[in-house]
Amino acid sequence: MNGHQGFSLIELLIVVAIILIIAGIAIPNLMHSKMAANEASAVGSLRTINTAEITYSMNYPTIGFTASLTNLGGTSATTCASTATSTAACLIDTTLSSGIKSGYSFTLGGTTGTPAVTYTSSAMPVAPGQSGQRYFCSDQSGVIEYNFGTACTGNGTGMPL
């Protein structure tokens, strides 16, 4: 008879139970970390939009601010390398100009007048409670605000970061 013995069924069940307990603890923490990363990315993207809006208004003073993410973006890297126009200013990346990035949906609006002297930008979680919990917004002041559970529209409607 061979002197080697395998693991008993009880020992294997105990190891599986320990692994399941560790996974039960780790998965919620992973989801929370992913939401925190998405929220940090959304804030960074709103900062990028704020900077792009200011640059856009300086480059196109007769237009002022724009209400279109596609106007701030470009159609491709090769287009941006050769020319930038008021309809494709190449100030933000194509992912952000599409309106969806890192579990958040981005919109621009609120431009008034010619040239436009105001704008509002917002970031809403694509799947609230899963991709993020907070709603973010900003305006021409550059202050980024947030709300829990409801969208904010800038101009002091949320809590400043």
N, C-alpha and C positions, 0 to 999 in steps of 0.2 A: 504494500500500500504506500502511496505517495505521502510524504510528510507535509505537503502544502495543503492549507485549508483556505477556502474562500470566505467571503463575508456571509454572515447569516442574513436572513430576510429582515429581521428586526433591526440589525445594524444599518442596512440599506434604507429602510423606512425612516429611521432617525436622521440619516444624512439628508434625505429628500425633504423631510419636514424642516430641517434647519435651513436648507436652501430656499424653501418657500417662504419662511419667515423673513429671511434677509431680503428676498425680492419684494415682499409685501411692504417692507420699510423703505426700500430704495426707490421703487417706481413712483410713489407720490412726490418724493423729493426731486426726482428727475423732471417730472411734469412742472413742478413749481419753478425749478431752475430754467426750464425752457420758456415759461411765461415771462420770467424776469428778463431773460435775454431778448425776447421779442419786444418787450416794453422798452428796454434800453435802446434797441435798434430803432424803434419808432421815434423816440425822442431825438436820436441822432439824425434820423431822416428829416424830421421837422426843422432841425437846425440847418441842415443842408438846404431845405426848401427856402427858409428865411434868407440865407445868404444868397441863394440863386435869385430870389425875387428882387433883392436890393441891387444885385449886379445887373439883372435884366432891366430894371427901371433906369439905371444909369446908362446902359448901352442903347436903350430905346426910349429916350425921354418923351417923345411925342405919344407913346403908348402908355408909359408908366408901368404899374404892376400888371401881371397877367393872371387870368383865372383858369389857365390850362396847364396841367402838368406836362402835356406833350409839347407846349411852346417852350418850356424850360429844358426839356430833354432834346434828344436828337434821334434821328432814324437809325443811324449806325455809326460805328467808330470811324469808318472811312469818310462818311459825310462830315462828321465833326472835325476831322483832320483838315478838310479842304475849306469848308465855309460854314458859317453860322448865320442864321437868319432870325427874324422875330417869330417865326413859326417853328423853328428848331434851333434854339439858342445854344444847345450843347452844354448846359450848365449843370445838369444832373444826369445820372446814369439812366440807361434805358429801362432797367428794372423798376426804379422808382418812378420814372415818368409813365410807366404802364398803370400805376395806381395800386399795385399790390406788392408788398415786400415784407418778409419775415412775419407772416401771420397777421399783418395789418393792412387795411385799405386806406389809401390817402386820397384826399380831395382838396381842391382849391376853389375859392369863390369869393364873393363879397367885393369884387372890384367895382368901383363907382367913378364916374366922371371920365373926361378925356383931357389930359392923361389921368389914368386911374391912380388915385393916391391912397387907396386902402386895399387890403386883401385879407382873407382868412384862409387858414389851412387846418385840416383836421386829419387825425389818424384814429380809426376805429378798428377794434379786433375783428378779424374775419369770423372767428368762432368764439364769442365772449365766454370766458370761464375756461377755455382750452388754449387759445392762442394768446390771450392776454385778458386782464381784468379792467385796466384803466383805459379811458378814452382821452386822447390828447388833442390840443388845438393851439393855434398861435395866430397872430395877426401882424400888421406892419410894425407894431412896437417891438417885436422880437421876443416877447415874453411867452414861454411855453407853459400852458396850464393843463390840468387834468381833472377828470371827474370819474367817479366809480359808477358804473351801471348806466349812465346816460351820456350822450354826446355833449361836448362843449363847443362853443362857436367862437371863442376868442373874445376880445373886448371885455375881459374881466368876468366871464361867465363860469370859469372854473377856478380851481385852486392853483396858484403858481407853484412851479417846481422849486 
